[in-house]
Amino acid sequence: MSDVTRVKHGRPTHHWRRDLVELAALFTAVAVADAVANMIGHGPDGPVLLTVSAVVLVATAGFHVWWSRRHDHAPPAPDTGARPAASPEASAGQPGTAAAPLDPEQSVLWRMRTTVRDEPGSLAALCTAFAHRRVDILSLQTHPLADGTVDEFLLRAPRELAAAELTRAVAQAGGAGTWIERADAHDLVDAPTRILGLATRTALDAAELPLALRQLLGRCTIKSLPAAAKGAAGRDGIPVEGGFDETAMRLRTPEGGVITVERPYLPFTPTEFARARALVELDTRLGPRVPRSQDVLTLPEGNEITVRRADVADVAASKEMHERCSQRTLSMRYHGPVADADRYLNHLLSPRFGRTLAAQTASGKVVALGHLLWDGDETEIALLVEDDWQRRGVGSELLGRLVAMAVEAGCESVYAVTQASNTGMVAAMRALGLPLDYQIEEGTLVITARLDATPVASRLPYEQAEHH
């Protein structure tokens, strides 16, 4: 671009060097003309030669002006900031030029991560590659690394654009280690809003922490190990502040246990670890907490029971219920030595491993417990109903609420482990009206209910006011 065509703030840019050269050339030309005029003027034909020279000079100047205009060497018109309209032929030859907005019905959402060099222009190259394929960037998050940056995109792309072609375009634009999967409408929520929502849920209920971590980090396996299984804090090689590598993240819990998060298909980033640790620190500062609202229900026979959330504060009442249960009832529930039943209660009632509902009478006795336990990628449901309260609808009421909790948590299925002779549990699972899968191994029956087939209405006690 020449000096004439460069503009700054809408005005041509002049340079002092050019003005100095022009001034020197003008003085030189005047001196030469004066010398020639003096020489010719003292000759015999001086006036005639001066007249001819003037005519030649005017003709040369006119020719130069005509030649400059013919070849478009004239100074450009002032820049108004408007872009010329692209012709249909130019638009067809350059994908992404003046493209119409994507129709949501003819497009799909993608989540993509790719690693780029931390240098100017790397993100621009990716954006150009997307624009040439009519891919719209809905949101962007950056995860700084020591030797680059992980860019996480939420994209809207034409339905006919395959994931392999999109990945190949990103690789040509400088992206490496690209990961892509289909997204849905839930991913349209911006990251700060989503993280604040997860923090709010964690603050209200300690049992929400594993679920919040799963929603924060995507498809992953979360396991909670109590302090007894790992020994004293710090002696297992995990620092107090936790740690992570590419596929595993380890976070300390307030009681000294460890939450392990595994995601083999996508490496963790320092940003994700910082967010997860912030959730755990929030849970640590707030301490044990369980929503205390409750429902008072009337059974078909007229008795009233109260359904509420339970935690480790109910261990003593739960042990008393164990003492009132028969050996057969305890054995069908715990599938092991009846004498060890009390040992399981601290684990089962801890919000760190799931949610527990308790049914108690007007006198305050706990007569039934229902557990929703996070088991890695799966979710287990377990029930224990005192003998005198069986066949009265208590177990079905707890089971329905536990399934509603699982639906609310986004679980795709729940399973119950019982014995083939436990007809009450089998009947309660069938009463849910969900597709069931039965597996029997050596007298143990595993019943799996798929939750994505028929939504279950939410009846969570802590979301409702007290009912009579």
C-alpha positions in Angstrom: 0.0 0.0 0.0 1.5 3.4 -1.1 1.7 6.6 1.0 -1.2 8.1 -1.0 -3.6 5.3 -0.1 -2.8 5.1 3.6 -5.2 7.0 5.8 -5.3 7.6 9.5 -8.5 8.8 11.3 -10.2 9.3 7.9 -7.5 11.7 6.6 -4.5 11.1 4.2 -1.2 10.6 6.0 1.6 13.0 4.9 5.3 12.4 5.7 7.8 15.2 6.2 10.5 13.4 4.1 8.3 13.4 1.1 7.6 17.2 1.5 11.3 17.9 1.9 12.1 16.0 -1.3 9.4 17.8 -3.3 10.6 21.2 -2.0 14.2 20.4 -3.0 13.1 19.2 -6.4 11.1 22.5 -6.9 14.2 24.7 -6.0 16.3 22.6 -8.3 13.9 22.9 -11.2 13.6 26.7 -10.7 17.5 27.0 -10.7 17.8 24.9 -13.9 15.0 26.8 -15.6 16.7 30.1 -14.7 20.0 28.9 -16.1 18.4 27.7 -19.3 16.4 30.9 -19.7 19.5 33.1 -19.3 21.4 31.0 -21.8 18.6 31.1 -24.4 17.6 34.7 -23.8 21.0 36.0 -24.8 21.0 34.0 -28.1 19.7 35.1 -31.5 16.4 33.1 -31.3 15.8 33.3 -27.6 12.1 34.4 -27.5 11.1 31.7 -30.0 12.9 29.0 -28.1 11.3 30.1 -24.8 7.8 30.0 -26.4 8.4 26.5 -27.8 9.7 25.2 -24.5 6.6 26.5 -22.7 4.3 24.8 -25.2 6.2 21.5 -24.8 6.0 21.8 -21.0 2.3 22.4 -21.0 1.7 19.5 -23.4 3.8 17.2 -21.3 1.9 18.1 -18.1 -1.5 17.6 -19.8 -0.4 14.2 -21.1 0.8 13.2 -17.6 -2.6 14.1 -16.1 -4.5 12.2 -18.7 -2.3 9.1 -18.3 -2.6 9.1 -14.5 -6.4 9.3 -14.6 -6.6 6.6 -17.3 -4.6 4.1 -15.1 -6.4 5.0 -11.9 -3.4 6.6 -10.3 -5.5 9.4 -8.9 -5.7 9.8 -5.0 -8.5 7.6 -3.5 -11.8 9.0 -2.4 -12.2 9.5 1.4 -13.0 6.2 3.2 -16.5 6.2 4.5 -16.1 2.9 6.3 -18.7 1.2 4.1 -17.9 -2.2 2.6 -18.8 -2.8 -1.1 -21.6 -5.4 -1.5 -20.3 -8.8 -2.5 -21.7 -10.1 -5.8 -23.4 -13.5 -5.8 -20.5 -14.9 -7.8 -17.9 -13.7 -5.2 -20.0 -15.1 -2.4 -20.3 -18.4 -4.1 -16.6 -18.6 -4.6 -15.7 -17.8 -1.0 -17.5 -19.9 1.7 -18.6 -17.9 4.6 -18.8 -14.5 2.8 -22.0 -12.7 3.6 -23.6 -16.0 4.7 -27.1 -16.1 5.9 -27.7 -17.0 9.6 -27.9 -20.8 10.3 -31.4 -22.2 10.7 -31.6 -24.0 14.1 -33.6 -26.7 12.5 -30.9 -27.3 9.9 -28.0 -27.1 12.3 -26.4 -29.1 15.2 -24.5 -28.1 18.3 -21.0 -29.3 19.0 -18.7 -29.0 21.9 -15.0 -28.9 20.9 -11.7 -28.6 22.6 -8.4 -28.0 20.8 -4.9 -26.9 21.8 -3.3 -24.0 20.0 0.0 -22.2 20.4 -0.1 -19.2 22.7 0.8 -16.6 20.2 -1.1 -13.8 18.3 -3.2 -15.0 15.4 -3.7 -18.6 16.5 -7.3 -18.0 17.6 -7.9 -15.9 14.5 -6.9 -18.8 12.3 -9.5 -21.1 14.0 -12.2 -18.5 13.6 -11.4 -18.1 9.9 -11.6 -21.9 9.4 -15.0 -21.9 11.1 -16.3 -19.0 9.1 -15.3 -20.6 5.8 -17.6 -23.5 6.7 -20.5 -21.4 8.1 -19.8 -22.5 11.7 -21.1 -20.1 14.3 -19.1 -19.7 17.6 -21.7 -19.5 20.4 -19.3 -19.4 23.3 -15.6 -19.7 24.0 -13.6 -20.6 27.1 -9.8 -20.6 27.3 -7.7 -22.9 29.6 -4.1 -21.6 29.8 -1.4 -24.3 29.8 2.4 -24.1 30.3 3.1 -24.6 26.6 -0.1 -23.4 24.9 -3.8 -22.8 25.4 -6.8 -25.1 25.3 -9.7 -23.4 23.5 -13.1 -24.8 24.3 -15.9 -23.9 21.9 -19.6 -24.3 21.7 -20.4 -24.4 18.0 -23.5 -24.3 15.8 -22.7 -26.0 12.5 -24.6 -27.0 9.4 -26.2 -30.4 9.8 -24.4 -31.7 6.7 -21.0 -30.8 8.1 -19.4 -34.0 9.5 -17.4 -34.0 12.7 -14.4 -35.4 10.9 -14.4 -32.6 8.4 -14.7 -30.0 11.2 -11.8 -31.6 13.1 -9.7 -31.7 9.9 -10.3 -28.0 9.3 -9.2 -27.2 12.9 -6.0 -29.3 12.5 -5.2 -27.4 9.3 -5.7 -24.1 11.2 -3.2 -25.1 13.8 -5.3 -27.0 16.4 -3.9 -30.1 18.0 -5.4 -32.8 20.3 -8.9 -31.9 19.1 -11.8 -33.5 20.9 -15.4 -33.0 19.7 -18.9 -34.3 20.8 -22.5 -33.4 20.2 -24.0 -30.8 22.6 -27.5 -30.0 23.6 -29.6 -27.1 24.8 -28.2 -27.4 28.3 -24.8 -26.4 27.1 -26.1 -23.0 25.9 -26.0 -21.8 29.5 -22.8 -19.7 29.9 -20.1 -21.0 32.1 -20.3 -18.4 35.0 -24.0 -18.9 35.3 -23.7 -22.7 35.4 -20.9 -22.6 37.9 -22.8 -20.3 40.2 -25.8 -22.6 40.0 -23.7 -25.6 41.0 -22.2 -23.6 43.9 -25.7 -22.8 45.1 -26.8 -26.4 45.0 -23.7 -27.5 46.8 -24.3 -24.8 49.5 -27.9 -26.0 50.1 -27.1 -29.8 50.3 -23.8 -31.6 51.0 -25.0 -34.5 48.9 -24.9 -32.3 45.8 -21.1 -32.1 45.7 -20.5 -35.3 43.7 -23.3 -34.3 41.3 -22.0 -30.8 41.0 -18.5 -32.1 40.1 -20.0 -34.4 37.5 -21.9 -31.6 35.8 -18.9 -29.3 36.0 -16.5 -31.8 34.5 -18.8 -33.6 32.1 -18.9 -37.4 31.6 -16.6 -38.7 34.3 -16.4 -41.4 37.0 -16.5 -40.1 40.6 -15.6 -42.2 43.6 -15.6 -41.2 47.2 -13.2 -43.0 49.6 -13.6 -42.5 53.3 -10.6 -41.6 55.5 -10.4 -45.1 57.0 -9.7 -46.5 53.6 -6.8 -44.2 52.9 -5.2 -43.7 56.2 -4.1 -40.5 57.7 -4.3 -37.4 55.5 -1.2 -36.8 53.6 0.3 -40.2 54.1 -1.2 -41.5 50.9 0.8 -39.2 48.7 -2.1 -36.8 48.1 -1.5 -33.2 49.3 -4.1 -31.4 51.3 -5.0 -29.2 48.4 -5.4 -32.2 46.1 -3.8 -32.9 42.8 -4.5 -34.0 39.2 -2.9 -35.4 36.1 -4.2 -35.9 32.6 -7.0 -38.4 33.4 -7.5 -38.3 37.2 -8.2 -35.7 39.8 -8.0 -36.2 43.5 -9.7 -33.8 46.0 -9.5 -33.9 49.8 -12.8 -33.9 51.7 -13.3 -32.2 55.1 -13.3 -35.5 57.0 -10.0 -36.6 55.5 -11.4 -38.8 52.7 -10.6 -38.5 49.0 -12.9 -37.8 46.0 -11.4 -39.3 42.9 -12.6 -38.0 39.5 -11.6 -40.0 36.4 -12.0 -38.9 32.8 -9.9 -41.0 30.4 -11.2 -39.5 27.1 -10.3 -35.9 27.8 -7.3 -34.5 29.8 -8.0 -32.2 32.8 -6.8 -28.7 32.7 -5.5 -26.5 35.6 -8.7 -24.3 35.2 -11.0 -27.3 35.7 -9.0 -28.4 38.8 -9.2 -24.9 40.3 -13.0 -24.9 39.8 -13.5 -28.3 41.3 -11.3 -27.4 44.3 -13.3 -24.3 44.8 -16.5 -26.3 45.1 -14.8 -28.7 47.6 -13.6 -25.7 49.6 -17.1 -24.3 49.7 -18.4 -27.6 51.0 -15.7 -27.7 53.6 -16.4 -24.2 54.9 -20.2 -24.8 55.2 -19.8 -28.1 57.1 -22.4 -30.9 57.3 -25.9 -29.8 56.1 -29.0 -31.5 54.9 -32.3 -29.8 53.9 -34.6 -30.1 56.9 -38.0 -29.7 55.2 -40.3 -32.7 55.4 -43.6 -34.2 54.1 -46.3 -35.6 56.3 -48.2 -38.3 54.4 -51.3 -40.3 55.2 -51.1 -44.0 54.4 -54.1 -45.9 52.9 -54.9 -47.3 56.4 -55.0 -43.9 57.9 -51.6 -43.8 59.7 -49.4 -40.7 59.2 -45.7 -40.9 58.5 -43.1 -38.2 58.0 -40.7 -38.5 55.1 -37.5 -36.4 55.4 -33.9 -36.4 54.5 -31.5 -38.3 56.8 -27.8 -38.1 57.6 -25.3 -39.3 60.1 -27.2 -37.7 62.9 -29.8 -40.5 62.4 -27.3 -43.3 63.0 -28.6 -44.0 66.5 -32.2 -44.1 65.4 -31.3 -46.3 62.5 -29.5 -48.8 64.8 -32.6 -49.0 66.9 -34.6 -49.8 63.8 -32.1 -52.6 63.0 -32.8 -54.1 66.5 -36.6 -54.2 65.7 -36.0 -55.8 62.3 -36.0 -59.6 61.8 -32.9 -61.5 60.7 -34.5 -62.2 57.3 -35.2 -58.6 56.7 -31.7 -57.5 57.5 -30.1 -60.3 55.4 -32.2 -59.5 52.3 -31.1 -55.8 52.6 -27.4 -56.2 53.4 -26.6 -59.5 51.7 -24.1 -60.4 54.3 -23.6 -61.2 58.0 -26.5 -59.6 60.0 -24.1 -58.7 62.8 -22.3 -56.3 60.5 -25.4 -54.3 59.6 -24.7 -51.5 62.0 -21.2 -50.9 60.5 -22.7 -49.9 57.2 -24.8 -47.0 58.5 -22.1 -44.3 58.8 -21.3 -44.9 55.1 -24.9 -45.1 54.0 -26.1 -42.1 55.8 -23.1 -39.8 54.8 -24.2 -37.2 52.2 -20.8 -37.7 50.6 -22.0 -41.0 49.1 -25.6 -40.2 48.2 -28.9 -39.2 49.6 -31.0 -40.9 52.2 -34.7 -40.6 53.0 -36.2 -41.7 56.3 -39.8 -42.5 57.2 -40.6 -41.9 60.8 -43.8 -42.2 62.9 -45.5 -39.5 64.9 -43.6 -40.7 67.9 -40.3 -40.1 66.1 -39.3 -43.7 65.4 -37.5 -44.3 62.1 -39.3 -47.2 60.5 -37.8 -47.2 57.0 -34.7 -46.0 55.2 -34.2 -45.4 51.4 -30.8 -44.8 49.9 -29.7 -43.3 46.6 -26.0 -44.1 46.3 -23.6 -42.7 43.8 -21.6 -45.7 42.5 -19.2 -44.3 40.0 -21.1 -44.0 36.7 -24.1 -45.8 38.1 -26.6 -45.2 40.8 -27.9 -47.7 43.3 -31.2 -47.7 45.1 -31.7 -49.6 48.4 -34.6 -49.9 50.8 -35.0 -51.2 54.3 -38.5 -51.2 55.9 -39.2 -52.4 59.4 -41.2 -55.7 59.5 -44.3 -54.2 61.2 -44.5 -51.5 58.4 -44.0 -53.7 55.4 -46.8 -54.1 52.8 -48.3 -50.8 53.8 -47.0 -48.6 51.0 -44.0 -47.1 52.9 -41.4 -48.7 50.7 -43.2 -47.7 47.4 -43.4 -44.1 48.6 -39.7 -43.9 49.4 -38.8 -45.7 46.2 -40.8 -43.3 44.1 -39.1 -40.3 45.7 -35.6 -41.8 45.3 -36.3 -42.3 41.6 -37.4 -38.7 41.3 -34.2 -37.6 42.9 -32.2 -39.7 40.3 -34.1 -38.1 37.5 -33.5 -34.7 38.9 -29.8 -35.5 39.1 -29.6 -36.6 35.5 -29.1 -40.3 36.0 -29.9 -42.5 33.0 -30.7 -45.5 35.1 -30.8 -46.9 38.7 -30.3 -50.4 39.9 -31.3 -52.4 43.0 -29.5 -55.4 44.3 -31.7 -57.8 46.3 -32.6 -61.5 46.5 -34.8 -63.3 44.1 -37.1 -64.2 47.1 -37.6 -60.5 47.9 -41.0 -60.2 46.2 -41.8 -56.9 47.9 -38.8 -55.1 46.3 -39.6 -56.7 43.0 -43.2 -55.5 43.2 -42.1 -52.0 44.2 -39.8 -51.7 41.2 -42.4 -53.0 38.8 -44.9 -50.4 40.2 -42.6 -47.6 39.0 -43.9 -48.2 35.4 -40.3 -48.0 34.0 -38.5 -50.4 31.6 -36.8 -53.0 33.8 -33.9 -55.3 33.2 -33.4 -58.4 35.4 -30.1 -60.2 36.0 -29.8 -63.2 38.4 -26.5 -64.5 39.5 -26.2 -67.2 42.3 -29.5 -66.1 43.9 -28.7 -62.4 43.8 -31.1 -60.3 41.7 -30.1 -57.1 40.1 -33.0 -55.0 38.7 -32.1 -52.0 36.5 -34.7 -49.3 35.7 -34.1 -47.0 32.7 -35.0 -43.5 33.6 -34.8 -41.9 30.1 -37.9 -43.8 28.9 -40.6 -42.4 31.2 -39.9 -39.2 33.2 -40.9 -39.4 36.9 -42.6 -36.4 38.5 -40.4 -34.8 41.1 -41.6 -35.3 44.6 -38.5 -34.2 46.5 -39.3 -33.5 50.2 -36.9 -30.6 50.4 -38.5 -28.8 47.5 -42.0 -28.7 48.9 -43.6 -27.2 51.9 -44.9 -29.4 54.7 -48.1 -31.3 53.6 -50.8 -32.7 55.8 
